[in-house]
Amino acid sequence: MPELPEVETIARGLAKRVTGDVVESVWLGQKKEPLKSPASEIAATLERSWIAAVRRMGKHIVFDLERDQVYVARAPSPARGRSADRRSNEIVSTRVSPITPAQAGVGARPTCNKAQWIVHLGMTGRLQVCEPQSEVAKHTHAILRLSSGRELRFVDPRRFGRLSVAQAGDFDAAGVEPLEVDLDRFLALFRGRKTPIKSALLNQKLLRGVGNIYADESLFRAGLRPRRRASTITRDQLAKLLVAVKEVLKEAIALGGSSISDYVNSDGEEGFFQLQHRVYGREGEPCLVCKAPIKRIVIAGRSSHYCPRCQK
Ligand SMILES: [Zn+2]
């Protein structure tokens, strides 16, 4: 299951490939599960939209979209010589094509020209940028045809992934962004919570996108046992934990940088980069600091790994 660093890496890879492209048409499969918004709304939102940005919010990949009139007015970005030519062609075709009231945003505020396409990869979801002639993988649920001639495809064998759209750019994932949160906000998240710190770290309503592996690794670096009640942890220890969470996530993202292109293009189970785990998945193996055997316990159905000597 892709965790925050993987999603960040994928979002960055997609941003490089598709920012500035325009969605010309959309094909959606028959399976209902991947569609969190109605198919007709997803198609209407995406078609003829300009991809202004691709970014990660929690474990979601968010495509910021702008509608026709917005990109007509936009000056071509100097960094993208080739796509600037391409875009000027689109401007012509946009002018001659009929625009429905919904697409033109008639009667709506100008800010309604913004929208978002939100992708959650679930367990096995993948986004591929490929040439139209490349074979369509089994379990493909969406194909976006781009004005650059390429296609952006969503493939998901187990169908836990979700596609949705939000109008006017109002998508807001729950929780705070772990890489951006400051200490005061972080302290407030755990104040008075009697749940184990591990569960609190995994609670998506508190922090966006910290998964099981990264929670274990962060707790090890901060010297905190996963079962410690959040409310009993001192301010200094929480400050250390925040540093650890950011460190672990940033290291994993940095490792991901080199494998971006392989992953986005991949149509198989190619291995993702991996952070050198210090505790996760190392039950019984010696702690890298003190040599004590790493312990594994289960908290709320999830495996937790820790060093009984280094973590208190
Ligand atoms: Zn140890």
py3Dmol code that shows the C-alpha trace and the ligand (Angstrom):
import py3Dmol

protein = """\
ATOM      1  CA  MET A   1       0.000   0.000   0.000  1.00  0.00           C
ATOM      2  CA  PRO A   2       1.546   3.312  -0.988  1.00  0.00           C
ATOM      3  CA  GLU A   3       2.360   5.454   2.026  1.00  0.00           C
ATOM      4  CA  LEU A   4       2.895   9.202   2.203  1.00  0.00           C
ATOM      5  CA  PRO A   5       6.464   9.220   0.785  1.00  0.00           C
ATOM      6  CA  GLU A   6       5.465   7.011  -2.131  1.00  0.00           C
ATOM      7  CA  VAL A   7       2.421   9.157  -2.854  1.00  0.00           C
ATOM      8  CA  GLU A   8       4.610  12.280  -2.678  1.00  0.00           C
ATOM      9  CA  THR A   9       7.064  10.696  -5.112  1.00  0.00           C
ATOM     10  CA  ILE A  10       4.311   9.651  -7.487  1.00  0.00           C
ATOM     11  CA  ALA A  11       2.693  13.098  -7.329  1.00  0.00           C
ATOM     12  CA  ARG A  12       6.035  14.772  -8.123  1.00  0.00           C
ATOM     13  CA  GLY A  13       6.614  12.396 -11.023  1.00  0.00           C
ATOM     14  CA  LEU A  14       3.155  13.112 -12.404  1.00  0.00           C
ATOM     15  CA  ALA A  15       3.596  16.850 -11.917  1.00  0.00           C
ATOM     16  CA  LYS A  16       6.690  16.759 -14.147  1.00  0.00           C
ATOM     17  CA  ARG A  17       4.864  14.814 -16.825  1.00  0.00           C
ATOM     18  CA  VAL A  18       1.405  16.266 -17.058  1.00  0.00           C
ATOM     19  CA  THR A  19       1.419  19.800 -15.651  1.00  0.00           C
ATOM     20  CA  GLY A  20       0.325  22.139 -18.430  1.00  0.00           C
ATOM     21  CA  ASP A  21      -1.370  19.391 -20.399  1.00  0.00           C
ATOM     22  CA  VAL A  22      -5.065  19.478 -21.209  1.00  0.00           C
ATOM     23  CA  VAL A  23      -7.512  16.623 -20.747  1.00  0.00           C
ATOM     24  CA  GLU A  24      -9.248  16.197 -24.087  1.00  0.00           C
ATOM     25  CA  SER A  25     -11.530  13.315 -23.270  1.00  0.00           C
ATOM     26  CA  VAL A  26     -12.145  10.754 -20.579  1.00  0.00           C
ATOM     27  CA  TRP A  27     -13.063   7.103 -20.622  1.00  0.00           C
ATOM     28  CA  LEU A  28     -14.342   5.516 -17.412  1.00  0.00           C
ATOM     29  CA  GLY A  29     -14.798   1.780 -16.876  1.00  0.00           C
ATOM     30  CA  GLN A  30     -17.967   0.025 -15.780  1.00  0.00           C
ATOM     31  CA  LYS A  31     -16.828  -0.878 -12.268  1.00  0.00           C
ATOM     32  CA  LYS A  32     -18.526   1.307  -9.673  1.00  0.00           C
ATOM     33  CA  GLU A  33     -16.114   0.948  -6.740  1.00  0.00           C
ATOM     34  CA  PRO A  34     -13.322   3.214  -8.001  1.00  0.00           C
ATOM     35  CA  LEU A  35     -15.692   6.130  -8.586  1.00  0.00           C
ATOM     36  CA  LYS A  36     -16.400   8.150  -5.477  1.00  0.00           C
ATOM     37  CA  SER A  37     -18.065  10.928  -7.481  1.00  0.00           C
ATOM     38  CA  PRO A  38     -20.655  10.118 -10.189  1.00  0.00           C
ATOM     39  CA  ALA A  39     -19.022   9.080 -13.476  1.00  0.00           C
ATOM     40  CA  SER A  40     -20.773  11.872 -15.369  1.00  0.00           C
ATOM     41  CA  GLU A  41     -19.465  14.486 -12.928  1.00  0.00           C
ATOM     42  CA  ILE A  42     -15.904  13.143 -13.103  1.00  0.00           C
ATOM     43  CA  ALA A  43     -15.981  13.183 -16.904  1.00  0.00           C
ATOM     44  CA  ALA A  44     -17.553  16.641 -17.128  1.00  0.00           C
ATOM     45  CA  THR A  45     -15.036  18.073 -14.668  1.00  0.00           C
ATOM     46  CA  LEU A  46     -11.985  16.586 -16.340  1.00  0.00           C
ATOM     47  CA  GLU A  47     -12.828  17.077 -19.982  1.00  0.00           C
ATOM     48  CA  ARG A  48     -11.332  20.214 -21.460  1.00  0.00           C
ATOM     49  CA  SER A  49      -9.583  21.061 -18.220  1.00  0.00           C
ATOM     50  CA  TRP A  50      -6.027  22.321 -18.052  1.00  0.00           C
ATOM     51  CA  ILE A  51      -3.831  20.597 -15.471  1.00  0.00           C
ATOM     52  CA  ALA A  52      -2.426  23.487 -13.459  1.00  0.00           C
ATOM     53  CA  ALA A  53      -0.632  21.423 -10.805  1.00  0.00           C
ATOM     54  CA  VAL A  54      -0.329  17.966  -9.316  1.00  0.00           C
ATOM     55  CA  ARG A  55       0.392  17.622  -5.610  1.00  0.00           C
ATOM     56  CA  ARG A  56      -0.042  15.384  -2.630  1.00  0.00           C
ATOM     57  CA  MET A  57      -2.484  16.016   0.210  1.00  0.00           C
ATOM     58  CA  GLY A  58      -2.156  13.311   2.851  1.00  0.00           C
ATOM     59  CA  LYS A  59      -2.251  10.134   0.811  1.00  0.00           C
ATOM     60  CA  HIS A  60      -4.317  11.715  -1.957  1.00  0.00           C
ATOM     61  CA  ILE A  61      -2.961  12.854  -5.292  1.00  0.00           C
ATOM     62  CA  VAL A  62      -4.677  16.105  -6.195  1.00  0.00           C
ATOM     63  CA  PHE A  63      -4.781  17.456  -9.753  1.00  0.00           C
ATOM     64  CA  ASP A  64      -5.616  21.169  -9.742  1.00  0.00           C
ATOM     65  CA  LEU A  65      -7.685  21.874 -12.825  1.00  0.00           C
ATOM     66  CA  GLU A  66      -8.584  25.069 -14.604  1.00  0.00           C
ATOM     67  CA  ARG A  67     -11.295  25.323 -17.193  1.00  0.00           C
ATOM     68  CA  ASP A  68     -11.214  26.604 -20.754  1.00  0.00           C
ATOM     69  CA  GLN A  69     -11.381  30.354 -20.375  1.00  0.00           C
ATOM     70  CA  VAL A  70      -8.723  30.321 -17.744  1.00  0.00           C
ATOM     71  CA  TYR A  71      -6.064  28.722 -19.834  1.00  0.00           C
ATOM     72  CA  VAL A  72      -6.960  30.687 -22.934  1.00  0.00           C
ATOM     73  CA  ALA A  73      -5.914  33.804 -21.072  1.00  0.00           C
ATOM     74  CA  ARG A  74      -2.748  32.280 -19.676  1.00  0.00           C
ATOM     75  CA  ALA A  75       0.598  33.302 -21.122  1.00  0.00           C
ATOM     76  CA  PRO A  76       2.660  30.265 -22.141  1.00  0.00           C
ATOM     77  CA  SER A  77       5.213  29.414 -19.500  1.00  0.00           C
ATOM     78  CA  PRO A  78       8.754  30.105 -20.750  1.00  0.00           C
ATOM     79  CA  ALA A  79      10.025  26.870 -19.216  1.00  0.00           C
ATOM     80  CA  ARG A  80       7.917  24.801 -21.583  1.00  0.00           C
ATOM     81  CA  GLY A  81       8.765  25.734 -25.108  1.00  0.00           C
ATOM     82  CA  ARG A  82       7.165  22.775 -26.788  1.00  0.00           C
ATOM     83  CA  SER A  83       3.978  22.767 -24.808  1.00  0.00           C
ATOM     84  CA  ALA A  84       3.539  26.484 -25.419  1.00  0.00           C
ATOM     85  CA  ASP A  85       3.104  25.776 -29.131  1.00  0.00           C
ATOM     86  CA  ARG A  86       0.779  22.970 -28.347  1.00  0.00           C
ATOM     87  CA  ARG A  87      -1.280  25.180 -26.120  1.00  0.00           C
ATOM     88  CA  SER A  88      -1.712  27.882 -28.707  1.00  0.00           C
ATOM     89  CA  ASN A  89      -3.294  25.245 -30.961  1.00  0.00           C
ATOM     90  CA  GLU A  90      -5.687  24.354 -28.209  1.00  0.00           C
ATOM     91  CA  ILE A  91      -6.678  27.960 -27.834  1.00  0.00           C
ATOM     92  CA  VAL A  92      -7.859  27.950 -31.427  1.00  0.00           C
ATOM     93  CA  SER A  93      -9.777  24.726 -31.059  1.00  0.00           C
ATOM     94  CA  THR A  94     -11.345  25.926 -27.846  1.00  0.00           C
ATOM     95  CA  ARG A  95     -12.693  29.013 -29.518  1.00  0.00           C
ATOM     96  CA  VAL A  96     -14.374  27.122 -32.313  1.00  0.00           C
ATOM     97  CA  SER A  97     -15.756  24.340 -30.137  1.00  0.00           C
ATOM     98  CA  PRO A  98     -19.157  24.722 -28.550  1.00  0.00           C
ATOM     99  CA  ILE A  99     -18.928  25.151 -24.795  1.00  0.00           C
ATOM    100  CA  THR A 100     -21.808  24.042 -22.634  1.00  0.00           C
ATOM    101  CA  PRO A 101     -22.996  26.337 -19.852  1.00  0.00           C
ATOM    102  CA  ALA A 102     -21.551  23.941 -17.290  1.00  0.00           C
ATOM    103  CA  GLN A 103     -18.148  24.051 -18.928  1.00  0.00           C
ATOM    104  CA  ALA A 104     -18.227  27.787 -19.364  1.00  0.00           C
ATOM    105  CA  GLY A 105     -19.331  28.280 -15.776  1.00  0.00           C
ATOM    106  CA  VAL A 106     -22.154  30.580 -16.879  1.00  0.00           C
ATOM    107  CA  GLY A 107     -23.966  32.048 -13.934  1.00  0.00           C
ATOM    108  CA  ALA A 108     -21.230  30.960 -11.579  1.00  0.00           C
ATOM    109  CA  ARG A 109     -18.513  33.003  -9.938  1.00  0.00           C
ATOM    110  CA  PRO A 110     -15.262  33.105 -11.894  1.00  0.00           C
ATOM    111  CA  THR A 111     -13.542  31.042  -9.192  1.00  0.00           C
ATOM    112  CA  CYS A 112     -15.732  28.104 -10.235  1.00  0.00           C
ATOM    113  CA  ASN A 113     -13.401  27.665 -13.168  1.00  0.00           C
ATOM    114  CA  LYS A 114     -11.177  25.834 -10.778  1.00  0.00           C
ATOM    115  CA  ALA A 115     -11.761  22.201  -9.887  1.00  0.00           C
ATOM    116  CA  GLN A 116      -9.789  19.241  -8.603  1.00  0.00           C
ATOM    117  CA  TRP A 117      -9.431  15.627  -9.548  1.00  0.00           C
ATOM    118  CA  ILE A 118      -8.552  13.571  -6.506  1.00  0.00           C
ATOM    119  CA  VAL A 119      -6.997  10.139  -6.711  1.00  0.00           C
ATOM    120  CA  HIS A 120      -6.477   7.794  -3.802  1.00  0.00           C
ATOM    121  CA  LEU A 121      -4.391   4.800  -4.848  1.00  0.00           C
ATOM    122  CA  GLY A 122      -5.802   2.443  -2.216  1.00  0.00           C
ATOM    123  CA  MET A 123      -3.816  -0.797  -2.061  1.00  0.00           C
ATOM    124  CA  THR A 124      -2.893  -1.441  -5.668  1.00  0.00           C
ATOM    125  CA  GLY A 125      -3.813   1.686  -7.634  1.00  0.00           C
ATOM    126  CA  ARG A 126      -1.367   3.046 -10.226  1.00  0.00           C
ATOM    127  CA  LEU A 127      -1.341   6.080 -12.478  1.00  0.00           C
ATOM    128  CA  GLN A 128       0.451   5.547 -15.759  1.00  0.00           C
ATOM    129  CA  VAL A 129       1.449   8.138 -18.285  1.00  0.00           C
ATOM    130  CA  CYS A 130       1.750   6.316 -21.582  1.00  0.00           C
ATOM    131  CA  GLU A 131       1.485   6.460 -25.342  1.00  0.00           C
ATOM    132  CA  PRO A 132      -2.009   5.699 -26.647  1.00  0.00           C
ATOM    133  CA  GLN A 133      -0.788   2.652 -28.578  1.00  0.00           C
ATOM    134  CA  SER A 134       0.595   0.961 -25.461  1.00  0.00           C
ATOM    135  CA  GLU A 135      -1.516  -1.958 -24.380  1.00  0.00           C
ATOM    136  CA  VAL A 136      -4.307  -1.161 -21.937  1.00  0.00           C
ATOM    137  CA  ALA A 137      -3.603  -3.116 -18.761  1.00  0.00           C
ATOM    138  CA  LYS A 138      -6.220  -5.347 -17.227  1.00  0.00           C
ATOM    139  CA  HIS A 139      -8.101  -3.538 -14.442  1.00  0.00           C
ATOM    140  CA  THR A 140      -7.839  -0.132 -16.109  1.00  0.00           C
ATOM    141  CA  HIS A 141     -10.686   1.997 -14.722  1.00  0.00           C
ATOM    142  CA  ALA A 142     -10.009   5.394 -16.258  1.00  0.00           C
ATOM    143  CA  ILE A 143      -8.193   6.765 -19.294  1.00  0.00           C
ATOM    144  CA  LEU A 144      -7.613  10.490 -19.735  1.00  0.00           C
ATOM    145  CA  ARG A 145      -6.579  11.426 -23.263  1.00  0.00           C
ATOM    146  CA  LEU A 146      -4.240  14.396 -23.114  1.00  0.00           C
ATOM    147  CA  SER A 147      -3.662  17.061 -25.739  1.00  0.00           C
ATOM    148  CA  SER A 148       0.045  16.128 -25.759  1.00  0.00           C
ATOM    149  CA  GLY A 149      -1.052  12.874 -27.375  1.00  0.00           C
ATOM    150  CA  ARG A 150      -0.343  10.780 -24.308  1.00  0.00           C
ATOM    151  CA  GLU A 151      -2.768   9.069 -21.987  1.00  0.00           C
ATOM    152  CA  LEU A 152      -3.016   9.098 -18.231  1.00  0.00           C
ATOM    153  CA  ARG A 153      -4.458   5.805 -17.042  1.00  0.00           C
ATOM    154  CA  PHE A 154      -5.693   4.639 -13.680  1.00  0.00           C
ATOM    155  CA  VAL A 155      -5.186   0.920 -13.112  1.00  0.00           C
ATOM    156  CA  ASP A 156      -6.242  -0.850  -9.933  1.00  0.00           C
ATOM    157  CA  PRO A 157      -6.605  -4.651  -9.683  1.00  0.00           C
ATOM    158  CA  ARG A 158      -8.026  -4.739  -6.146  1.00  0.00           C
ATOM    159  CA  ARG A 159     -10.234  -1.666  -6.550  1.00  0.00           C
ATOM    160  CA  PHE A 160      -9.587  -0.021  -3.190  1.00  0.00           C
ATOM    161  CA  GLY A 161      -8.445   3.102  -4.991  1.00  0.00           C
ATOM    162  CA  ARG A 162     -10.868   6.019  -5.399  1.00  0.00           C
ATOM    163  CA  LEU A 163     -11.383   8.739  -7.981  1.00  0.00           C
ATOM    164  CA  SER A 164     -13.379  11.844  -7.195  1.00  0.00           C
ATOM    165  CA  VAL A 165     -13.725  15.473  -8.170  1.00  0.00           C
ATOM    166  CA  ALA A 166     -14.224  18.638  -6.155  1.00  0.00           C
ATOM    167  CA  GLN A 167     -15.529  21.885  -7.587  1.00  0.00           C
ATOM    168  CA  ALA A 168     -13.981  25.286  -7.026  1.00  0.00           C
ATOM    169  CA  GLY A 169     -10.835  23.714  -5.634  1.00  0.00           C
ATOM    170  CA  ASP A 170     -12.410  23.061  -2.276  1.00  0.00           C
ATOM    171  CA  PHE A 171     -11.038  19.585  -1.565  1.00  0.00           C
ATOM    172  CA  ASP A 172      -9.745  19.374   1.951  1.00  0.00           C
ATOM    173  CA  ALA A 173      -8.292  16.169   3.331  1.00  0.00           C
ATOM    174  CA  ALA A 174      -8.846  15.718   7.063  1.00  0.00           C
ATOM    175  CA  GLY A 175      -6.022  16.242   9.521  1.00  0.00           C
ATOM    176  CA  VAL A 176      -2.853  18.302   9.375  1.00  0.00           C
ATOM    177  CA  GLU A 177       0.027  17.779   6.999  1.00  0.00           C
ATOM    178  CA  PRO A 178       2.847  16.083   8.947  1.00  0.00           C
ATOM    179  CA  LEU A 179       5.592  17.773   6.933  1.00  0.00           C
ATOM    180  CA  GLU A 180       4.127  21.228   7.527  1.00  0.00           C
ATOM    181  CA  VAL A 181       2.731  21.085  11.054  1.00  0.00           C
ATOM    182  CA  ASP A 182       4.452  23.258  13.668  1.00  0.00           C
ATOM    183  CA  LEU A 183       5.167  22.180  17.229  1.00  0.00           C
ATOM    184  CA  ASP A 184       2.216  23.930  18.896  1.00  0.00           C
ATOM    185  CA  ARG A 185      -0.251  22.381  16.520  1.00  0.00           C
ATOM    186  CA  PHE A 186       1.441  18.991  16.900  1.00  0.00           C
ATOM    187  CA  LEU A 187       1.266  19.176  20.709  1.00  0.00           C
ATOM    188  CA  ALA A 188      -2.409  20.102  20.537  1.00  0.00           C
ATOM    189  CA  LEU A 189      -3.180  16.986  18.493  1.00  0.00           C
ATOM    190  CA  PHE A 190      -2.223  14.691  21.366  1.00  0.00           C
ATOM    191  CA  ARG A 191      -3.257  16.733  24.390  1.00  0.00           C
ATOM    192  CA  GLY A 192      -5.498  14.698  26.700  1.00  0.00           C
ATOM    193  CA  ARG A 193      -5.573  11.647  24.427  1.00  0.00           C
ATOM    194  CA  LYS A 194      -5.554   8.401  26.330  1.00  0.00           C
ATOM    195  CA  THR A 195      -4.980   6.287  23.235  1.00  0.00           C
ATOM    196  CA  PRO A 196      -1.574   4.720  22.558  1.00  0.00           C
ATOM    197  CA  ILE A 197       0.704   7.161  20.738  1.00  0.00           C
ATOM    198  CA  LYS A 198       0.975   4.689  17.860  1.00  0.00           C
ATOM    199  CA  SER A 199      -2.806   4.775  17.294  1.00  0.00           C
ATOM    200  CA  ALA A 200      -2.797   8.558  17.523  1.00  0.00           C
ATOM    201  CA  LEU A 201      -0.064   8.786  14.878  1.00  0.00           C
ATOM    202  CA  LEU A 202      -2.093   6.550  12.573  1.00  0.00           C
ATOM    203  CA  ASN A 203      -5.321   8.497  13.163  1.00  0.00           C
ATOM    204  CA  GLN A 204      -5.897  10.205   9.805  1.00  0.00           C
ATOM    205  CA  LYS A 205      -8.146  12.807  11.429  1.00  0.00           C
ATOM    206  CA  LEU A 206      -5.133  14.069  13.370  1.00  0.00           C
ATOM    207  CA  LEU A 207      -2.249  13.665  10.947  1.00  0.00           C
ATOM    208  CA  ARG A 208      -2.615  13.074   7.238  1.00  0.00           C
ATOM    209  CA  GLY A 209      -0.978  10.057   5.800  1.00  0.00           C
ATOM    210  CA  VAL A 210       1.463   8.742   8.420  1.00  0.00           C
ATOM    211  CA  GLY A 211       1.298   4.988   7.863  1.00  0.00           C
ATOM    212  CA  ASN A 212       2.288   1.997   9.945  1.00  0.00           C
ATOM    213  CA  ILE A 213       5.932   1.681   8.883  1.00  0.00           C
ATOM    214  CA  TYR A 214       6.704   5.360   9.298  1.00  0.00           C
ATOM    215  CA  ALA A 215       4.926   5.520  12.658  1.00  0.00           C
ATOM    216  CA  ASP A 216       7.086   2.650  14.005  1.00  0.00           C
ATOM    217  CA  GLU A 217      10.280   4.160  12.636  1.00  0.00           C
ATOM    218  CA  SER A 218       9.450   7.604  14.054  1.00  0.00           C
ATOM    219  CA  LEU A 219       8.661   6.218  17.506  1.00  0.00           C
ATOM    220  CA  PHE A 220      11.970   4.352  17.539  1.00  0.00           C
ATOM    221  CA  ARG A 221      13.908   7.487  16.690  1.00  0.00           C
ATOM    222  CA  ALA A 222      12.035   9.429  19.360  1.00  0.00           C
ATOM    223  CA  GLY A 223      12.603   6.677  21.972  1.00  0.00           C
ATOM    224  CA  LEU A 224       8.896   6.212  22.641  1.00  0.00           C
ATOM    225  CA  ARG A 225       7.085   2.895  22.995  1.00  0.00           C
ATOM    226  CA  PRO A 226       4.121   2.499  20.668  1.00  0.00           C
ATOM    227  CA  ARG A 227       1.791   1.711  23.602  1.00  0.00           C
ATOM    228  CA  ARG A 228       2.642   4.863  25.567  1.00  0.00           C
ATOM    229  CA  ARG A 229      -0.513   6.845  26.170  1.00  0.00           C
ATOM    230  CA  ALA A 230      -0.342  10.028  24.160  1.00  0.00           C
ATOM    231  CA  SER A 231      -1.372  12.196  27.133  1.00  0.00           C
ATOM    232  CA  THR A 232       1.567  10.966  29.263  1.00  0.00           C
ATOM    233  CA  ILE A 233       4.225  12.094  26.813  1.00  0.00           C
ATOM    234  CA  THR A 234       6.076  15.269  27.742  1.00  0.00           C
ATOM    235  CA  ARG A 235       6.346  18.317  25.570  1.00  0.00           C
ATOM    236  CA  ASP A 236      10.054  17.664  24.980  1.00  0.00           C
ATOM    237  CA  GLN A 237       9.406  14.081  23.959  1.00  0.00           C
ATOM    238  CA  LEU A 238       6.657  15.160  21.569  1.00  0.00           C
ATOM    239  CA  ALA A 239       8.995  17.764  20.123  1.00  0.00           C
ATOM    240  CA  LYS A 240      11.495  14.971  19.500  1.00  0.00           C
ATOM    241  CA  LEU A 241       8.756  12.850  17.959  1.00  0.00           C
ATOM    242  CA  LEU A 242       7.775  15.622  15.558  1.00  0.00           C
ATOM    243  CA  VAL A 243      11.395  15.958  14.429  1.00  0.00           C
ATOM    244  CA  ALA A 244      11.538  12.164  13.968  1.00  0.00           C
ATOM    245  CA  VAL A 245       8.305  12.027  11.937  1.00  0.00           C
ATOM    246  CA  LYS A 246       9.514  14.751   9.590  1.00  0.00           C
ATOM    247  CA  GLU A 247      12.980  13.196   9.301  1.00  0.00           C
ATOM    248  CA  VAL A 248      11.656   9.734   8.469  1.00  0.00           C
ATOM    249  CA  LEU A 249       9.207  11.023   5.860  1.00  0.00           C
ATOM    250  CA  LYS A 250      11.754  13.333   4.248  1.00  0.00           C
ATOM    251  CA  GLU A 251      14.380  10.600   4.052  1.00  0.00           C
ATOM    252  CA  ALA A 252      11.908   8.260   2.389  1.00  0.00           C
ATOM    253  CA  ILE A 253      10.877  10.976  -0.073  1.00  0.00           C
ATOM    254  CA  ALA A 254      14.522  11.713  -0.874  1.00  0.00           C
ATOM    255  CA  LEU A 255      15.109   8.024  -1.568  1.00  0.00           C
ATOM    256  CA  GLY A 256      12.087   8.014  -3.828  1.00  0.00           C
ATOM    257  CA  GLY A 257      13.369  10.810  -5.997  1.00  0.00           C
ATOM    258  CA  SER A 258      15.583   8.565  -8.093  1.00  0.00           C
ATOM    259  CA  SER A 259      12.897   5.998  -8.846  1.00  0.00           C
ATOM    260  CA  ILE A 260      10.104   8.374  -9.851  1.00  0.00           C
ATOM    261  CA  SER A 261      10.144   7.717 -13.571  1.00  0.00           C
ATOM    262  CA  ASP A 262      10.313   3.949 -13.232  1.00  0.00           C
ATOM    263  CA  TYR A 263       7.394   3.875 -10.927  1.00  0.00           C
ATOM    264  CA  VAL A 264       5.057   6.111 -12.853  1.00  0.00           C
ATOM    265  CA  ASN A 265       5.786   4.224 -16.046  1.00  0.00           C
ATOM    266  CA  SER A 266       5.735   0.824 -14.487  1.00  0.00           C
ATOM    267  CA  ASP A 267       2.964  -1.550 -15.184  1.00  0.00           C
ATOM    268  CA  GLY A 268       4.063  -4.223 -12.773  1.00  0.00           C
ATOM    269  CA  GLU A 269       5.078  -4.728  -9.215  1.00  0.00           C
ATOM    270  CA  GLU A 270       8.506  -3.159  -9.597  1.00  0.00           C
ATOM    271  CA  GLY A 271      10.014  -2.663  -6.193  1.00  0.00           C
ATOM    272  CA  PHE A 272       9.769   0.724  -4.622  1.00  0.00           C
ATOM    273  CA  PHE A 273      12.664   2.327  -2.837  1.00  0.00           C
ATOM    274  CA  GLN A 274      12.777   1.496   0.802  1.00  0.00           C
ATOM    275  CA  LEU A 275      13.883   3.338   3.823  1.00  0.00           C
ATOM    276  CA  GLN A 276      16.380   1.305   5.826  1.00  0.00           C
ATOM    277  CA  HIS A 277      14.002   0.085   8.516  1.00  0.00           C
ATOM    278  CA  ARG A 278      15.427   0.220  12.020  1.00  0.00           C
ATOM    279  CA  VAL A 279      12.550  -1.592  13.746  1.00  0.00           C
ATOM    280  CA  TYR A 280       9.713  -2.235  11.296  1.00  0.00           C
ATOM    281  CA  GLY A 281       9.619  -5.881  10.206  1.00  0.00           C
ATOM    282  CA  ARG A 282      12.694  -6.725  12.327  1.00  0.00           C
ATOM    283  CA  GLU A 283      11.057  -8.779  15.097  1.00  0.00           C
ATOM    284  CA  GLY A 284      13.684 -10.813  16.987  1.00  0.00           C
ATOM    285  CA  GLU A 285      16.582  -9.133  15.192  1.00  0.00           C
ATOM    286  CA  PRO A 286      19.064  -7.106  17.260  1.00  0.00           C
ATOM    287  CA  CYS A 287      18.394  -3.408  17.785  1.00  0.00           C
ATOM    288  CA  LEU A 288      20.809  -1.393  15.671  1.00  0.00           C
ATOM    289  CA  VAL A 289      21.638   0.745  18.709  1.00  0.00           C
ATOM    290  CA  CYS A 290      21.700  -1.596  21.762  1.00  0.00           C
ATOM    291  CA  LYS A 291      21.489  -5.126  20.275  1.00  0.00           C
ATOM    292  CA  ALA A 292      18.358  -6.042  22.293  1.00  0.00           C
ATOM    293  CA  PRO A 293      15.930  -8.161  20.210  1.00  0.00           C
ATOM    294  CA  ILE A 294      13.232  -6.049  18.541  1.00  0.00           C
ATOM    295  CA  LYS A 295       9.735  -6.803  19.846  1.00  0.00           C
ATOM    296  CA  ARG A 296       6.503  -6.993  17.902  1.00  0.00           C
ATOM    297  CA  ILE A 297       3.106  -6.291  19.432  1.00  0.00           C
ATOM    298  CA  VAL A 298      -0.322  -5.701  17.937  1.00  0.00           C
ATOM    299  CA  ILE A 299      -2.112  -2.406  18.573  1.00  0.00           C
ATOM    300  CA  ALA A 300      -5.586  -1.946  17.103  1.00  0.00           C
ATOM    301  CA  GLY A 301      -4.945  -4.782  14.671  1.00  0.00           C
ATOM    302  CA  ARG A 302      -1.669  -3.358  13.359  1.00  0.00           C
ATOM    303  CA  SER A 303       1.819  -4.744  13.932  1.00  0.00           C
ATOM    304  CA  SER A 304       4.042  -2.491  15.976  1.00  0.00           C
ATOM    305  CA  HIS A 305       7.777  -2.985  16.308  1.00  0.00           C
ATOM    306  CA  TYR A 306       9.977  -1.458  18.987  1.00  0.00           C
ATOM    307  CA  CYS A 307      13.148  -1.863  20.984  1.00  0.00           C
ATOM    308  CA  PRO A 308      12.309  -2.692  24.622  1.00  0.00           C
ATOM    309  CA  ARG A 309      15.520  -1.022  25.803  1.00  0.00           C
ATOM    310  CA  CYS A 310      15.739   2.140  23.671  1.00  0.00           C
ATOM    311  CA  GLN A 311      12.034   3.006  23.766  1.00  0.00           C
ATOM    312  CA  LYS A 312      10.260   3.989  26.966  1.00  0.00           C
TER     313      LYS A 312
END
"""
ligand_1 = """\
1
ZN
Zn 17.702 -0.650 21.349
"""
view = py3Dmol.view(width=600, height=400)
view.addModel(protein, "pdb")
view.setStyle({"model": 0}, {"cartoon": {"style": "trace"}})
view.addModel(ligand_1, "xyz")
view.setStyle({"model": 1}, {"stick": {}})
view.zoomTo()
view.show()
